[in-house]
Amino acid sequence: MPTEQASADARRKAAREVIDILHEIATLLNTHLDRQQLSYCVSLIENGANPEALAKVIQQLREDYPESSVDGDSSEGAR
């Protein structure tokens, strides 16, 4: 089944490229989402989550937990 393996590898490579492009866009927009967080968001949206609702949840979490929202660094405490 080499063709199935090649197909799976091609899908993984394409998914990685998509996340790389989305991460570049997210960086330009100063979203402060890393690749893993962005990947989770994409997966949630692909599975039916409302993108606007997801954005609001992320904003609310950042308001509620500001020390962990910037670069994942909590050593400086709340700003």
All heavy atoms as a GROMACS GRO file, in nm:
protein
  609
    1MET      N    1   0.080  -0.120   0.000
    1MET     CA    2   0.000   0.000   0.000
    1MET      C    3   0.085   0.128   0.000
    1MET      O    4   0.059   0.220   0.075
    1MET     CB    5  -0.091   0.002   0.123
    1MET     CG    6  -0.180  -0.116   0.140
    1MET     SD    7  -0.306  -0.109   0.016
    1MET     CE    8  -0.390  -0.260   0.045
    2PRO      N    9   0.188   0.136  -0.083
    2PRO     CA   10   0.270   0.256  -0.089
    2PRO      C   11   0.193   0.380  -0.133
    2PRO      O   12   0.225   0.490  -0.091
    2PRO     CB   13   0.380   0.222  -0.190
    2PRO     CG   14   0.372   0.077  -0.215
    2PRO     CD   15   0.239   0.031  -0.170
    3THR      N   16   0.092   0.364  -0.217
    3THR     CA   17   0.016   0.481  -0.261
    3THR      C   18  -0.064   0.542  -0.147
    3THR      O   19  -0.080   0.663  -0.141
    3THR     CB   20  -0.078   0.445  -0.378
    3THR    OG1   21  -0.165   0.340  -0.337
    3THR    CG2   22   0.000   0.402  -0.501
    4GLU      N   23  -0.116   0.458  -0.055
    4GLU     CA   24  -0.188   0.511   0.060
    4GLU      C   25  -0.093   0.590   0.150
    4GLU      O   26  -0.129   0.696   0.201
    4GLU     CB   27  -0.254   0.398   0.139
    4GLU     CG   28  -0.371   0.336   0.068
    4GLU     CD   29  -0.433   0.223   0.148
    4GLU    OE1   30  -0.409   0.215   0.270
    4GLU    OE2   31  -0.504   0.142   0.087
    5GLN      N   32   0.028   0.538   0.171
    5GLN     CA   33   0.128   0.607   0.253
    5GLN      C   34   0.167   0.740   0.188
    5GLN      O   35   0.178   0.841   0.256
    5GLN     CB   36   0.252   0.519   0.273
    5GLN     CG   37   0.358   0.581   0.360
    5GLN     CD   38   0.311   0.604   0.503
    5GLN    OE1   39   0.231   0.529   0.556
    5GLN    NE2   40   0.362   0.707   0.565
    6ALA      N   41   0.188   0.738   0.058
    6ALA     CA   42   0.225   0.860  -0.014
    6ALA      C   43   0.112   0.963  -0.006
    6ALA      O   44   0.137   1.082   0.013
    6ALA     CB   45   0.258   0.829  -0.159
    7SER      N   46  -0.011   0.916  -0.015
    7SER     CA   47  -0.126   1.004  -0.006
    7SER      C   48  -0.136   1.066   0.134
    7SER      O   49  -0.162   1.186   0.149
    7SER     CB   50  -0.253   0.927  -0.038
    7SER     OG   51  -0.365   1.010  -0.026
    8ALA      N   52  -0.115   0.985   0.237
    8ALA     CA   53  -0.120   1.035   0.374
    8ALA      C   54  -0.008   1.136   0.398
    8ALA      O   55  -0.029   1.240   0.462
    8ALA     CB   56  -0.109   0.920   0.473
    9ASP      N   57   0.112   1.107   0.345
    9ASP     CA   58   0.224   1.200   0.359
    9ASP      C   59   0.195   1.332   0.288
    9ASP      O   60   0.226   1.440   0.340
    9ASP     CB   61   0.353   1.138   0.303
    9ASP     CG   62   0.407   1.026   0.390
    9ASP    OD1   63   0.366   1.016   0.508
    9ASP    OD2   64   0.491   0.948   0.340
   10ALA      N   65   0.134   1.324   0.171
   10ALA     CA   66   0.100   1.445   0.096
   10ALA      C   67  -0.003   1.529   0.172
   10ALA      O   68   0.008   1.652   0.176
   10ALA     CB   69   0.047   1.408  -0.042
   11ARG      N   70  -0.102   1.463   0.235
   11ARG     CA   71  -0.202   1.536   0.314
   11ARG      C   72  -0.138   1.604   0.434
   11ARG      O   73  -0.170   1.718   0.467
   11ARG     CB   74  -0.314   1.442   0.358
   11ARG     CG   75  -0.411   1.407   0.247
   11ARG     CD   76  -0.537   1.341   0.301
   11ARG     NE   77  -0.510   1.221   0.379
   11ARG     CZ   78  -0.501   1.099   0.330
   11ARG    NH1   79  -0.518   1.079   0.201
   11ARG    NH2   80  -0.477   0.995   0.408
   12ARG      N   81  -0.046   1.532   0.501
   12ARG     CA   82   0.022   1.592   0.618
   12ARG      C   83   0.105   1.712   0.576
   12ARG      O   84   0.106   1.815   0.643
   12ARG     CB   85   0.109   1.488   0.687
   12ARG     CG   86   0.035   1.400   0.785
   12ARG     CD   87   0.130   1.321   0.873
   12ARG     NE   88   0.196   1.215   0.799
   12ARG     CZ   89   0.147   1.095   0.781
   12ARG    NH1   90   0.029   1.064   0.830
   12ARG    NH2   91   0.214   1.003   0.714
   13LYS      N   92   0.176   1.698   0.464
   13LYS     CA   93   0.258   1.809   0.414
   13LYS      C   94   0.171   1.930   0.378
   13LYS      O   95   0.204   2.042   0.412
   13LYS     CB   96   0.339   1.764   0.293
   13LYS     CG   97   0.431   1.871   0.242
   13LYS     CD   98   0.512   1.825   0.123
   13LYS     CE   99   0.601   1.940   0.075
   13LYS     NZ  100   0.657   1.914  -0.056
   14ALA      N  101   0.059   1.904   0.313
   14ALA     CA  102  -0.032   2.013   0.276
   14ALA      C  103  -0.088   2.081   0.400
   14ALA      O  104  -0.096   2.205   0.407
   14ALA     CB  105  -0.145   1.960   0.188
   15ALA      N  106  -0.125   2.003   0.501
   15ALA     CA  107  -0.179   2.059   0.625
   15ALA      C  108  -0.073   2.144   0.695
   15ALA      O  109  -0.103   2.252   0.747
   15ALA     CB  110  -0.226   1.947   0.717
   16ARG      N  111   0.051   2.096   0.695
   16ARG     CA  112   0.161   2.172   0.757
   16ARG      C  113   0.182   2.305   0.684
   16ARG      O  114   0.203   2.409   0.748
   16ARG     CB  115   0.288   2.088   0.753
   16ARG     CG  116   0.372   2.096   0.876
   16ARG     CD  117   0.496   2.007   0.880
   16ARG     NE  118   0.514   1.911   0.773
   16ARG     CZ  119   0.484   1.783   0.778
   16ARG    NH1  120   0.430   1.733   0.888
   16ARG    NH2  121   0.507   1.702   0.677
   17GLU      N  122   0.175   2.301   0.552
   17GLU     CA  123   0.192   2.424   0.473
   17GLU      C  124   0.080   2.524   0.501
   17GLU      O  125   0.105   2.644   0.512
   17GLU     CB  126   0.198   2.391   0.324
   17GLU     CG  127   0.327   2.321   0.283
   17GLU     CD  128   0.327   2.277   0.138
   17GLU    OE1  129   0.228   2.302   0.066
   17GLU    OE2  130   0.428   2.217   0.096
   18VAL      N  131  -0.042   2.473   0.514
   18VAL     CA  132  -0.156   2.560   0.545
   18VAL      C  133  -0.136   2.627   0.680
   18VAL      O  134  -0.154   2.748   0.696
   18VAL     CB  135  -0.289   2.482   0.541
   18VAL    CG1  136  -0.402   2.563   0.602
   18VAL    CG2  137  -0.323   2.442   0.398
   19ILE      N  138  -0.096   2.548   0.780
   19ILE     CA  139  -0.073   2.605   0.914
   19ILE      C  140   0.040   2.706   0.910
   19ILE      O  141   0.033   2.811   0.975
   19ILE     CB  142  -0.047   2.494   1.018
   19ILE    CG1  143  -0.174   2.410   1.039
   19ILE    CG2  144   0.001   2.551   1.151
   19ILE    CD1  145  -0.293   2.490   1.092
   20ASP      N  146   0.147   2.678   0.834
   20ASP     CA  147   0.257   2.774   0.821
   20ASP      C  148   0.209   2.907   0.764
   20ASP      O  149   0.244   3.014   0.814
   20ASP     CB  150   0.369   2.717   0.734
   20ASP     CG  151   0.448   2.607   0.802
   20ASP    OD1  152   0.438   2.593   0.926
   20ASP    OD2  153   0.520   2.534   0.731
   21ILE      N  154   0.128   2.900   0.659
   21ILE     CA  155   0.075   3.022   0.598
   21ILE      C  156  -0.016   3.095   0.695
   21ILE      O  157  -0.006   3.218   0.712
   21ILE     CB  158   0.002   2.990   0.466
   21ILE    CG1  159   0.104   2.943   0.362
   21ILE    CG2  160  -0.077   3.110   0.415
   21ILE    CD1  161   0.042   2.880   0.239
   22LEU      N  162  -0.106   3.022   0.760
   22LEU     CA  163  -0.196   3.084   0.857
   22LEU      C  164  -0.119   3.144   0.974
   22LEU      O  165  -0.156   3.251   1.025
   22LEU     CB  166  -0.298   2.982   0.908
   22LEU     CG  167  -0.405   2.941   0.808
   22LEU    CD1  168  -0.492   2.830   0.867
   22LEU    CD2  169  -0.490   3.059   0.766
   23HIS      N  170  -0.010   3.079   1.014
   23HIS     CA  171   0.070   3.133   1.124
   23HIS      C  172   0.137   3.264   1.082
   23HIS      O  173   0.146   3.359   1.162
   23HIS     CB  174   0.174   3.032   1.171
   23HIS     CG  175   0.249   3.079   1.290
   23HIS    ND1  176   0.377   3.127   1.284
   23HIS    CD2  177   0.211   3.089   1.421
   23HIS    CE1  178   0.415   3.164   1.404
   23HIS    NE2  179   0.317   3.141   1.489
   24GLU      N  180   0.184   3.271   0.958
   24GLU     CA  181   0.242   3.396   0.909
   24GLU      C  182   0.139   3.508   0.911
   24GLU      O  183   0.168   3.620   0.954
   24GLU     CB  184   0.297   3.378   0.768
   24GLU     CG  185   0.424   3.294   0.763
   24GLU     CD  186   0.476   3.277   0.622
   24GLU    OE1  187   0.458   3.369   0.539
   24GLU    OE2  188   0.534   3.171   0.594
   25ILE      N  189   0.016   3.478   0.867
   25ILE     CA  190  -0.090   3.577   0.869
   25ILE      C  191  -0.124   3.617   1.012
   25ILE      O  192  -0.137   3.736   1.045
   25ILE     CB  193  -0.216   3.523   0.797
   25ILE    CG1  194  -0.187   3.506   0.647
   25ILE    CG2  195  -0.335   3.616   0.818
   25ILE    CD1  196  -0.294   3.429   0.572
   26ALA      N  197  -0.134   3.518   1.101
   26ALA     CA  198  -0.165   3.545   1.242
   26ALA      C  199  -0.057   3.630   1.306
   26ALA      O  200  -0.086   3.718   1.388
   26ALA     CB  201  -0.182   3.413   1.318
   27THR      N  202   0.069   3.607   1.268
   27THR     CA  203   0.179   3.687   1.321
   27THR      C  204   0.168   3.831   1.273
   27THR      O  205   0.185   3.925   1.352
   27THR     CB  206   0.314   3.626   1.280
   27THR    OG1  207   0.323   3.493   1.332
   27THR    CG2  208   0.431   3.708   1.332
   28LEU      N  209   0.139   3.849   1.146
   28LEU     CA  210   0.122   3.985   1.091
   28LEU      C  211   0.007   4.059   1.159
   28LEU      O  212   0.012   4.181   1.176
   28LEU     CB  213   0.098   3.979   0.940
   28LEU     CG  214   0.218   3.936   0.856
   28LEU    CD1  215   0.175   3.916   0.711
   28LEU    CD2  216   0.329   4.041   0.863
   29LEU      N  217  -0.094   3.984   1.199
   29LEU     CA  218  -0.210   4.044   1.265
   29LEU      C  219  -0.194   4.052   1.417
   29LEU      O  220  -0.287   4.094   1.487
   29LEU     CB  221  -0.336   3.964   1.231
   29LEU     CG  222  -0.377   3.968   1.084
   29LEU    CD1  223  -0.493   3.871   1.058
   29LEU    CD2  224  -0.415   4.108   1.042
   30ASN      N  225  -0.078   4.013   1.467
   30ASN     CA  226  -0.048   4.018   1.611
   30ASN      C  227  -0.152   3.943   1.696
   30ASN      O  228  -0.198   3.993   1.798
   30ASN     CB  229  -0.035   4.162   1.660
   30ASN     CG  230   0.083   4.231   1.600
   30ASN    OD1  231   0.191   4.173   1.588
   30ASN    ND2  232   0.064   4.355   1.557
   31THR      N  233  -0.186   3.822   1.653
   31THR     CA  234  -0.283   3.744   1.729
   31THR      C  235  -0.222   3.676   1.851
   31THR      O  236  -0.295   3.634   1.940
   31THR     CB  237  -0.346   3.634   1.640
   31THR    OG1  238  -0.244   3.542   1.601
   31THR    CG2  239  -0.415   3.692   1.519
   32HIS      N  240  -0.090   3.663   1.853
   32HIS     CA  241  -0.018   3.596   1.961
   32HIS      C  242  -0.060   3.449   1.975
   32HIS      O  243  -0.060   3.394   2.085
   32HIS     CB  244  -0.034   3.668   2.094
   32HIS     CG  245   0.013   3.810   2.088
   32HIS    ND1  246   0.146   3.844   2.081
   32HIS    CD2  247  -0.056   3.926   2.083
   32HIS    CE1  248   0.157   3.975   2.074
   32HIS    NE2  249   0.036   4.028   2.075
   33LEU      N  250  -0.098   3.388   1.863
   33LEU     CA  251  -0.129   3.245   1.862
   33LEU      C  252  -0.010   3.170   1.806
   33LEU      O  253   0.043   3.208   1.700
   33LEU     CB  254  -0.251   3.215   1.775
   33LEU     CG  255  -0.385   3.269   1.823
   33LEU    CD1  256  -0.492   3.246   1.716
   33LEU    CD2  257  -0.426   3.203   1.953
   34ASP      N  258   0.034   3.065   1.876
   34ASP     CA  259   0.143   2.985   1.820
   34ASP      C  260   0.085   2.883   1.723
   34ASP      O  261  -0.037   2.875   1.705
   34ASP     CB  262   0.226   2.919   1.930
   34ASP     CG  263   0.148   2.819   2.016
   34ASP    OD1  264   0.050   2.760   1.966
   34ASP    OD2  265   0.187   2.800   2.131
   35ARG      N  266   0.170   2.807   1.659
   35ARG     CA  267   0.124   2.712   1.557
   35ARG      C  268   0.027   2.608   1.614
   35ARG      O  269  -0.072   2.572   1.551
   35ARG     CB  270   0.244   2.641   1.492
   35ARG     CG  271   0.311   2.724   1.388
   35ARG     CD  272   0.428   2.648   1.326
   35ARG     NE  273   0.479   2.715   1.209
   35ARG     CZ  274   0.554   2.824   1.210
   35ARG    NH1  275   0.589   2.878   1.324
   35ARG    NH2  276   0.595   2.878   1.097
   36GLN      N  277   0.054   2.560   1.734
   36GLN     CA  278  -0.033   2.460   1.794
   36GLN      C  279  -0.170   2.519   1.826
   36GLN      O  280  -0.273   2.458   1.797
   36GLN     CB  281   0.031   2.402   1.920
   36GLN     CG  282  -0.051   2.289   1.979
   36GLN     CD  283   0.016   2.226   2.100
   36GLN    OE1  284   0.107   2.283   2.158
   36GLN    NE2  285  -0.028   2.107   2.136
   37GLN      N  286  -0.173   2.638   1.884
   37GLN     CA  287  -0.300   2.702   1.915
   37GLN      C  288  -0.378   2.730   1.788
   37GLN      O  289  -0.500   2.710   1.783
   37GLN     CB  290  -0.275   2.833   1.991
   37GLN     CG  291  -0.215   2.813   2.128
   37GLN     CD  292  -0.160   2.941   2.186
   37GLN    OE1  293  -0.123   3.034   2.113
   37GLN    NE2  294  -0.151   2.946   2.318
   38LEU      N  295  -0.308   2.776   1.686
   38LEU     CA  296  -0.372   2.802   1.557
   38LEU      C  297  -0.428   2.673   1.498
   38LEU      O  298  -0.539   2.672   1.445
   38LEU     CB  299  -0.270   2.866   1.464
   38LEU     CG  300  -0.322   2.931   1.338
   38LEU    CD1  301  -0.423   3.039   1.370
   38LEU    CD2  302  -0.207   2.990   1.260
   39SER      N  303  -0.353   2.566   1.510
   39SER     CA  304  -0.399   2.437   1.461
   39SER      C  305  -0.525   2.392   1.533
   39SER      O  306  -0.619   2.340   1.470
   39SER     CB  307  -0.288   2.333   1.479
   39SER     OG  308  -0.329   2.208   1.432
   40TYR      N  309  -0.532   2.413   1.664
   40TYR     CA  310  -0.653   2.380   1.740
   40TYR      C  311  -0.772   2.463   1.690
   40TYR      O  312  -0.882   2.411   1.674
   40TYR     CB  313  -0.634   2.404   1.890
   40TYR     CG  314  -0.542   2.308   1.958
   40TYR    CD1  315  -0.461   2.350   2.062
   40TYR    CD2  316  -0.538   2.173   1.923
   40TYR    CE1  317  -0.376   2.262   2.128
   40TYR    CE2  318  -0.454   2.084   1.988
   40TYR     CZ  319  -0.374   2.129   2.090
   40TYR     OH  320  -0.291   2.042   2.154
   41CYS      N  321  -0.749   2.591   1.667
   41CYS     CA  322  -0.856   2.678   1.619
   41CYS      C  323  -0.907   2.632   1.483
   41CYS      O  324  -1.028   2.626   1.460
   41CYS     CB  325  -0.808   2.823   1.611
   41CYS     SG  326  -0.780   2.901   1.771
   42VAL      N  327  -0.815   2.599   1.393
   42VAL     CA  328  -0.854   2.552   1.260
   42VAL      C  329  -0.935   2.423   1.273
   42VAL      O  330  -1.039   2.407   1.208
   42VAL     CB  331  -0.730   2.530   1.170
   42VAL    CG1  332  -0.765   2.455   1.043
   42VAL    CG2  333  -0.665   2.665   1.137
   43SER      N  334  -0.890   2.334   1.358
   43SER     CA  335  -0.960   2.206   1.377
   43SER      C  336  -1.101   2.231   1.432
   43SER      O  337  -1.198   2.168   1.384
   43SER     CB  338  -0.882   2.117   1.473
   43SER     OG  339  -0.948   1.996   1.493
   44LEU      N  340  -1.114   2.320   1.528
   44LEU     CA  341  -1.246   2.351   1.583
   44LEU      C  342  -1.338   2.407   1.476
   44LEU      O  343  -1.456   2.368   1.465
   44LEU     CB  344  -1.234   2.450   1.699
   44LEU     CG  345  -1.180   2.394   1.829
   44LEU    CD1  346  -1.142   2.506   1.925
   44LEU    CD2  347  -1.282   2.302   1.893
   45ILE      N  348  -1.286   2.498   1.394
   45ILE     CA  349  -1.366   2.558   1.288
   45ILE      C  350  -1.405   2.455   1.183
   45ILE      O  351  -1.519   2.451   1.136
   45ILE     CB  352  -1.292   2.678   1.227
   45ILE    CG1  353  -1.283   2.791   1.330
   45ILE    CG2  354  -1.362   2.726   1.099
   45ILE    CD1  355  -1.187   2.902   1.294
   46GLU      N  356  -1.310   2.368   1.147
   46GLU     CA  357  -1.340   2.261   1.051
   46GLU      C  358  -1.448   2.167   1.102
   46GLU      O  359  -1.521   2.107   1.025
   46GLU     CB  360  -1.214   2.181   1.018
   46GLU     CG  361  -1.118   2.254   0.928
   46GLU     CD  362  -0.991   2.174   0.902
   46GLU    OE1  363  -0.961   2.079   0.978
   46GLU    OE2  364  -0.920   2.209   0.805
   47ASN      N  365  -1.458   2.155   1.234
   47ASN     CA  366  -1.557   2.066   1.294
   47ASN      C  367  -1.685   2.138   1.334
   47ASN      O  368  -1.765   2.085   1.412
   47ASN     CB  369  -1.496   1.993   1.414
   47ASN     CG  370  -1.401   1.884   1.370
   47ASN    OD1  371  -1.443   1.789   1.307
   47ASN    ND2  372  -1.273   1.901   1.399
   48GLY      N  373  -1.703   2.260   1.283
   48GLY     CA  374  -1.830   2.329   1.300
   48GLY      C  375  -1.836   2.443   1.399
   48GLY      O  376  -1.943   2.503   1.416
   49ALA      N  377  -1.727   2.474   1.468
   49ALA     CA  378  -1.730   2.586   1.562
   49ALA      C  379  -1.746   2.718   1.485
   49ALA      O  380  -1.693   2.734   1.375
   49ALA     CB  381  -1.602   2.590   1.644
   50ASN      N  382  -1.820   2.808   1.543
   50ASN     CA  383  -1.840   2.939   1.483
   50ASN      C  384  -1.712   3.021   1.503
   50ASN      O  385  -1.670   3.044   1.617
   50ASN     CB  386  -1.959   3.008   1.551
   50ASN     CG  387  -1.989   3.144   1.495
   50ASN    OD1  388  -1.900   3.224   1.471
   50ASN    ND2  389  -2.117   3.171   1.477
   51PRO      N  390  -1.650   3.069   1.394
   51PRO     CA  391  -1.524   3.143   1.407
   51PRO      C  392  -1.535   3.270   1.492
   51PRO      O  393  -1.444   3.301   1.569
   51PRO     CB  394  -1.487   3.179   1.262
   51PRO     CG  395  -1.563   3.083   1.178
   51PRO     CD  396  -1.687   3.049   1.255
   52GLU      N  397  -1.645   3.342   1.478
   52GLU     CA  398  -1.662   3.463   1.558
   52GLU      C  399  -1.676   3.430   1.706
   52GLU      O  400  -1.622   3.499   1.791
   52GLU     CB  401  -1.782   3.543   1.508
   52GLU     CG  402  -1.758   3.605   1.371
   52GLU     CD  403  -1.878   3.683   1.321
   52GLU    OE1  404  -1.962   3.724   1.404
   52GLU    OE2  405  -1.886   3.702   1.199
   53ALA      N  406  -1.750   3.325   1.736
   53ALA     CA  407  -1.765   3.283   1.875
   53ALA      C  408  -1.631   3.237   1.932
   53ALA      O  409  -1.598   3.269   2.047
   53ALA     CB  410  -1.868   3.171   1.886
   54LEU      N  411  -1.553   3.166   1.851
   54LEU     CA  412  -1.421   3.121   1.895
   54LEU      C  413  -1.331   3.241   1.924
   54LEU      O  414  -1.262   3.244   2.026
   54LEU     CB  415  -1.358   3.031   1.788
   54LEU     CG  416  -1.220   2.975   1.818
   54LEU    CD1  417  -1.220   2.894   1.947
   54LEU    CD2  418  -1.172   2.890   1.700
   55ALA      N  419  -1.335   3.341   1.838
   55ALA     CA  420  -1.255   3.462   1.859
   55ALA      C  421  -1.296   3.532   1.989
   55ALA      O  422  -1.211   3.578   2.066
   55ALA     CB  423  -1.270   3.558   1.741
   56LYS      N  424  -1.426   3.538   2.016
   56LYS     CA  425  -1.474   3.600   2.140
   56LYS      C  426  -1.429   3.523   2.264
   56LYS      O  427  -1.393   3.583   2.365
   56LYS     CB  428  -1.626   3.614   2.137
   56LYS     CG  429  -1.674   3.721   2.042
   56LYS     CD  430  -1.824   3.731   2.038
   56LYS     CE  431  -1.867   3.834   1.936
   56LYS     NZ  432  -2.013   3.845   1.926
   57VAL      N  433  -1.431   3.391   2.254
   57VAL     CA  434  -1.385   3.308   2.367
   57VAL      C  435  -1.236   3.334   2.393
   57VAL      O  436  -1.195   3.350   2.509
   57VAL     CB  437  -1.411   3.158   2.339
   57VAL    CG1  438  -1.338   3.070   2.439
   57VAL    CG2  439  -1.560   3.129   2.341
   58ILE      N  440  -1.157   3.340   2.288
   58ILE     CA  441  -1.014   3.366   2.304
   58ILE      C  442  -0.992   3.504   2.366
   58ILE      O  443  -0.912   3.519   2.458
   58ILE     CB  444  -0.941   3.353   2.169
   58ILE    CG1  445  -0.941   3.207   2.124
   58ILE    CG2  446  -0.798   3.406   2.178
   58ILE    CD1  447  -0.894   3.185   1.982
   59GLN      N  448  -1.065   3.603   2.318
   59GLN     CA  449  -1.052   3.738   2.376
   59GLN      C  450  -1.092   3.738   2.523
   59GLN      O  451  -1.024   3.800   2.606
   59GLN     CB  452  -1.139   3.837   2.299
   59GLN     CG  453  -1.086   3.870   2.162
   59GLN     CD  454  -1.181   3.957   2.082
   59GLN    OE1  455  -1.302   3.958   2.105
   59GLN    NE2  456  -1.125   4.030   1.987
   60GLN      N  457  -1.200   3.670   2.556
   60GLN     CA  458  -1.244   3.664   2.696
   60GLN      C  459  -1.141   3.594   2.784
   60GLN      O  460  -1.112   3.640   2.894
   60GLN     CB  461  -1.380   3.593   2.706
   60GLN     CG  462  -1.440   3.598   2.845
   60GLN     CD  463  -1.472   3.739   2.889
   60GLN    OE1  464  -1.534   3.814   2.815
   60GLN    NE2  465  -1.431   3.775   3.009
   61LEU      N  466  -1.085   3.485   2.736
   61LEU     CA  467  -0.983   3.415   2.813
   61LEU      C  468  -0.861   3.503   2.835
   61LEU      O  469  -0.801   3.502   2.943
   61LEU     CB  470  -0.943   3.285   2.742
   61LEU     CG  471  -1.045   3.173   2.747
   61LEU    CD1  472  -1.005   3.059   2.655
   61LEU    CD2  473  -1.062   3.123   2.890
   62ARG      N  474  -0.824   3.579   2.735
   62ARG     CA  475  -0.709   3.670   2.750
   62ARG      C  476  -0.737   3.781   2.849
   62ARG      O  477  -0.647   3.826   2.919
   62ARG     CB  478  -0.670   3.727   2.614
   62ARG     CG  479  -0.601   3.623   2.528
   62ARG     CD  480  -0.556   3.678   2.399
   62ARG     NE  481  -0.479   3.576   2.328
   62ARG     CZ  482  -0.441   3.586   2.203
   62ARG    NH1  483  -0.472   3.693   2.134
   62ARG    NH2  484  -0.371   3.490   2.147
   63GLU      N  485  -0.862   3.826   2.855
   63GLU     CA  486  -0.899   3.927   2.955
   63GLU      C  487  -0.897   3.867   3.095
   63GLU      O  488  -0.850   3.931   3.190
   63GLU     CB  489  -1.036   3.985   2.924
   63GLU     CG  490  -1.038   4.075   2.802
   63GLU     CD  491  -1.180   4.119   2.766
   63GLU    OE1  492  -1.273   4.100   2.847
   63GLU    OE2  493  -1.196   4.174   2.655
   64ASP      N  494  -0.947   3.746   3.108
   64ASP     CA  495  -0.956   3.681   3.238
   64ASP      C  496  -0.820   3.632   3.290
   64ASP      O  497  -0.798   3.624   3.410
   64ASP     CB  498  -1.051   3.562   3.233
   64ASP     CG  499  -1.196   3.604   3.212
   64ASP    OD1  500  -1.226   3.724   3.225
   64ASP    OD2  501  -1.279   3.516   3.182
   65TYR      N  502  -0.730   3.597   3.197
   65TYR     CA  503  -0.598   3.543   3.233
   65TYR      C  504  -0.489   3.616   3.157
   65TYR      O  505  -0.418   3.558   3.075
   65TYR     CB  506  -0.592   3.393   3.203
   65TYR     CG  507  -0.700   3.314   3.272
   65TYR    CD1  508  -0.816   3.280   3.205
   65TYR    CD2  509  -0.686   3.278   3.405
   65TYR    CE1  510  -0.917   3.209   3.270
   65TYR    CE2  511  -0.786   3.207   3.470
   65TYR     CZ  512  -0.902   3.173   3.401
   65TYR     OH  513  -1.000   3.104   3.466
   66PRO      N  514  -0.470   3.746   3.185
   66PRO     CA  515  -0.375   3.826   3.106
   66PRO      C  516  -0.229   3.783   3.120
   66PRO      O  517  -0.151   3.799   3.026
   66PRO     CB  518  -0.394   3.967   3.158
   66PRO     CG  519  -0.452   3.951   3.294
   66PRO     CD  520  -0.533   3.824   3.288
   67GLU      N  521  -0.190   3.726   3.232
   67GLU     CA  522  -0.050   3.689   3.252
   67GLU      C  523  -0.004   3.577   3.160
   67GLU      O  524   0.112   3.564   3.132
   67GLU     CB  525  -0.021   3.652   3.396
   67GLU     CG  526  -0.086   3.523   3.443
   67GLU     CD  527  -0.229   3.537   3.491
   67GLU    OE1  528  -0.280   3.650   3.497
   67GLU    OE2  529  -0.291   3.434   3.522
   68SER      N  530  -0.098   3.496   3.110
   68SER     CA  531  -0.058   3.386   3.023
   68SER      C  532  -0.090   3.414   2.876
   68SER      O  533  -0.072   3.328   2.793
   68SER     CB  534  -0.126   3.257   3.067
   68SER     OG  535  -0.265   3.271   3.054
   69SER      N  536  -0.135   3.533   2.843
   69SER     CA  537  -0.181   3.560   2.707
   69SER      C  538  -0.072   3.606   2.613
   69SER      O  539  -0.086   3.595   2.493
   69SER     CB  540  -0.294   3.663   2.708
   69SER     OG  541  -0.245   3.787   2.751
   70VAL      N  542   0.038   3.658   2.664
   70VAL     CA  543   0.142   3.711   2.576
   70VAL      C  544   0.263   3.619   2.580
   70VAL      O  545   0.329   3.605   2.682
   70VAL     CB  546   0.183   3.855   2.618
   70VAL    CG1  547   0.292   3.907   2.527
   70VAL    CG2  548   0.062   3.946   2.612
   71ASP      N  549   0.291   3.554   2.468
   71ASP     CA  550   0.407   3.467   2.450
   71ASP      C  551   0.415   3.354   2.551
   71ASP      O  552   0.520   3.298   2.572
   71ASP     CB  553   0.538   3.547   2.456
   71ASP     CG  554   0.543   3.651   2.344
   71ASP    OD1  555   0.489   3.623   2.236
   71ASP    OD2  556   0.603   3.757   2.366
   72GLY      N  557   0.306   3.324   2.619
   72GLY     CA  558   0.306   3.213   2.714
   72GLY      C  559   0.394   3.236   2.835
   72GLY      O  560   0.424   3.146   2.910
   73ASP      N  561   0.440   3.359   2.858
   73ASP     CA  562   0.531   3.390   2.968
   73ASP      C  563   0.451   3.440   3.086
   73ASP      O  564   0.393   3.547   3.082
   73ASP     CB  565   0.632   3.496   2.923
   73ASP     CG  566   0.740   3.518   3.027
   73ASP    OD1  567   0.709   3.530   3.146
   73ASP    OD2  568   0.856   3.526   2.987
   74SER      N  569   0.449   3.363   3.193
   74SER     CA  570   0.376   3.405   3.312
   74SER      C  571   0.470   3.450   3.422
   74SER      O  572   0.428   3.477   3.533
   74SER     CB  573   0.289   3.289   3.363
   74SER     OG  574   0.370   3.178   3.395
   75SER      N  575   0.599   3.463   3.393
   75SER     CA  576   0.696   3.500   3.496
   75SER      C  577   0.684   3.646   3.537
   75SER      O  578   0.724   3.685   3.645
   75SER     CB  579   0.839   3.470   3.450
   75SER     OG  580   0.869   3.547   3.334
   76GLU      N  581   0.626   3.730   3.450
   76GLU     CA  582   0.616   3.871   3.483
   76GLU      C  583   0.486   3.903   3.557
   76GLU      O  584   0.468   4.012   3.607
   76GLU     CB  585   0.618   3.955   3.353
   76GLU     CG  586   0.751   3.946   3.282
   76GLU     CD  587   0.751   4.031   3.155
   76GLU    OE1  588   0.682   4.135   3.154
   76GLU    OE2  589   0.818   3.994   3.060
   77GLY      N  590   0.394   3.807   3.564
   77GLY     CA  591   0.268   3.830   3.633
   77GLY      C  592   0.176   3.917   3.549
   77GLY      O  593   0.201   3.943   3.432
   78ALA      N  594   0.069   3.966   3.612
   78ALA     CA  595  -0.028   4.050   3.541
   78ALA      C  596   0.036   4.182   3.504
   78ALA      O  597   0.114   4.240   3.580
   78ALA     CB  598  -0.151   4.072   3.628
   79ARG      N  599   0.001   4.231   3.388
   79ARG     CA  600   0.059   4.359   3.341
   79ARG      C  601  -0.030   4.473   3.369
   79ARG      O  602  -0.140   4.480   3.369
   79ARG     CB  603   0.087   4.350   3.192
   79ARG     CG  604   0.192   4.247   3.167
   79ARG     CD  605   0.228   4.245   3.024
   79ARG     NE  606   0.330   4.141   3.012
   79ARG     CZ  607   0.406   4.125   2.908
   79ARG    NH1  608   0.394   4.205   2.807
   79ARG    NH2  609   0.494   4.034   2.902
   0.00000   0.00000   0.00000
